[in-house]
């Protein structure tokens, strides 16, 4: 059989998962933009905040990725969503 280790046909997307995934993407993206604004608003040395935001962004990206995988997001959309999310932190 095609157990949890692979093989066989891909599982169908989770009903309603596309909309929920989009809402999560937009929420986390907005959150990332606000973090970038917070770094930009700092006067003086903002390196401590920068490193905290980078660590936080890595955790948020992991959470988003797990959410998309859990909803069985198609690979193309998964890559696009992750790419879009990565652009949401202003430099």
Order of alpha helices (4+ residues) and beta strands (2+ residues): alpha-alpha-alpha
